[in-house]
């Protein structure tokens, strides 16, 4: 069953969360909450925003102030983000479909990539399993990485949200190079050497 929202059809809120996603949500929960609030403050009224998959990214959507929500255009392949934004009053939401990966609670594959390629946005909000000066943004899953790379390409500004456990880590599949990142929102426990390397590349680093 689909319900209609401006910009597309979305599923009603399911209340169901995959085991992996639930574990990610609970890990470093207080830190992720601070990161998400700080990232949400960077989103300006009237912006078009592409939301990637991941527990911290979903928290960013939930942290957007209610007084600007109706001014935003939200596009996402993440079921938790779609469910969150779909619950807002008068949302402008584009739900991106494709092959559903339950462990990531996200839609991927050619359909998702082609939808994102047809769009251009002001901001992309991206998470990653790893973020390092040596390897850039990475994730274990190739299909998840492909969608992330497309999202980054289609946005004017990329905000990465990653707690300190992700900083300095490499990963199997690259999402995007560091030159694609404009702002990193992380926590104060992140490796200072890595953060210094990010700043040298021109990335704005916000530690909370």
Buried (B, 14 or more C-beta within 10 A) or exposed (E): EEEEBEBBEBBEBEEEBBEBBEEBBEEBEEBBBBBBBBBBBBBEEEBBBBBBBBBBBBBBBBBBEEEBBEEBBBBBBBBBBBBBBBEBEEBBBBBBBBEBBEEBBBBBBEBBBEBBEEBEBBBBBBBBBBBBBEBBBBBEBEBBBBBBBBBBBBBEBBBBBBBBBBBBBEBEBBBBEBEBBBBBBBBEEBBEEBBEBBEEEEBEBBBB
